[in-house]
Amino acid sequence: MTKLAEEILEQARAAGLRITTAESCTGGLICASLIDIAGSSDVVDGGFVTYSNFAKMQALGVDKQLLKDHGAVSEPVARAMAEGALAHARTADVSVATTGIAGPGGDGPGKPVGLVHIAASRKGGETIHSEEHFGDLGRTEVRMATVERALQLMQTLL
């Protein structure tokens, strides 16, 4: 994963782009994987850890009705998080957002443990989405798999 993070930083640096993250189930691990690399401050703007619905609304501007209609673990919310991160981190050009169920509990009808929605957005461009079904691998494993997939998705926008 370090190699992938290094590649992302190099690509963003070469393109003159800055990165932000909006993380729920990963709790800041994506941003940490980027800032673990020396010199990342010229590319990484910062990150939002928005674990609760209230935090998603307050920090990222996710609409309350969107959360009510679709639930936090959904494509529309992941997209809104990625776009909200760009809107609130005004110097960032690219964002990635994660929301999911890492387990061991918390799953509900149609939302099993290991379900994760990831969205990446580029200022003035598109927002892309990936729905992942990692399964009940264990909380840490789901979170780490999410970080890797989120970095891959973000890389497609660079």
N, C-alpha and C positions, 0 to 999 in steps of 0.2 A: 504494500500500500504506500510505503514511503516513496518508491519510484514513481508511482502514479501521481502522488501529490507534488513531487518535484517537477514532473512533466507539465502539470497544470500551471504551476507557478512560472515556469519558463515560457509557456505559451501565452499566458496572460501578460507577462512582462514584455515579451516581444510585440504583442498587439497593443500595449499601452492600456490594458484593462485592469480594473480593480474588482475584487471579489468580496461578497458578503454571504453569510449563511443564515438560514432560519430553521432551527432544529427543535423538534419535539422529542421523538423517541430516541434520537441519538444524543441528546443532551449536551451538545457542544463538541462532540467527538470529531465532526467534520472540520470545524474551524481549528481544533487542536491539531489535527493531522497536517494541516497546512502551516500553522505557525510553529510547529515543531522543527521546521526547516529554517535554518539561519537565513536572514535576509528577506524573509517573507513579508515584512512590514511595508515594502514598496508595492505590494500587490494585494494583500489582504486588508480590507477596510475594517472588518469586524464581524460580529455574529450576534444573532438573537437566539436565546434559548427560551422557547415559549411552550412550556410543558402543559399548562392549563389553557382552557378555552378563553378565560379572561385575559391571559397574557397574549394569546393570539390576536384577540380583539384590540387590546391596548397598545401593544408594541408594533403590530404589523397591520392593523386596520382591517382584520378579517371580519366580515359582516356577521353579526349575531344570527341572522336568519339563515345564512349559509351553513353555519355550524348546526343549527337546529334541524334544518332540512336534510343534511347529508351526514352529519356527525363529523367529528374531528378527523377521523381516519377515512379520508375520501379524496378522490381526485380534485373536486372543486376547491377543497380547503388547501390541499398541497399547492395548487396553482395560485390561490389567493395569498398564501404565505410567501411564495417565491416573488410574486409581484409586489407584495407589501414590503418585503425586505428591500427591494430596489427603490421603492418610493420613500422609505424611511432612512435608508443609508444613501444619502444623496450623492456621494462621491463614488458609489459602486456602479459597475457596469454589468456584472454578471452575478446571479444569485443561484443558490440551490436550497431547497426546502425538503424536510422529511417529516412525516407523520405516520405513526404505525403502532402496532401492538407487539411489543417485544416479549411479553409474557412475564411470569408463567401464567398469570390469569388475565382478566380484563377483556377476554374475547366475548363476543355476543353473536347473535344471529347474523350470518353472512360476513362476519369479521373475525376470522380465526387468528390465533396466535401466529405470528410470522407474516401477517399481512402488512405491507408498508407501501405508502404512496410517496413518490419522490417527484419533485418538479424542479426544473431549472429554467431560469429566465434571463434574457439579455435585453438591456435597455434599448428601446427602439426596434426590438426584434420579437421573436416568438417566445412562447413559454411551452416547454415540452414536458411530458409526463411519462412516468413508468410505474406500473403497478407490479409489485413483487410479492411472491408467495414463498417465503423462505421456509415455512413450516415451523414446528415447535422444536427448534434447534437448541434452545436455551437462550435466556435473556441476553447475555453477552454476545453470543454468536450471531443472533439476529441483528443486534446493534452494529456489530463489526461488518457484517455482510451489507448492511444498509449504507454504512460509510463508503465502502468500496464501490457499490453501485451508484451512489450519489456522485462520487468523484468522476466516475465514468460518464454519467449523464451530463455533468457540468462540462466535461472535456469536449463533448460534442458541440457545445455552443462557442467554444473558443476557436 
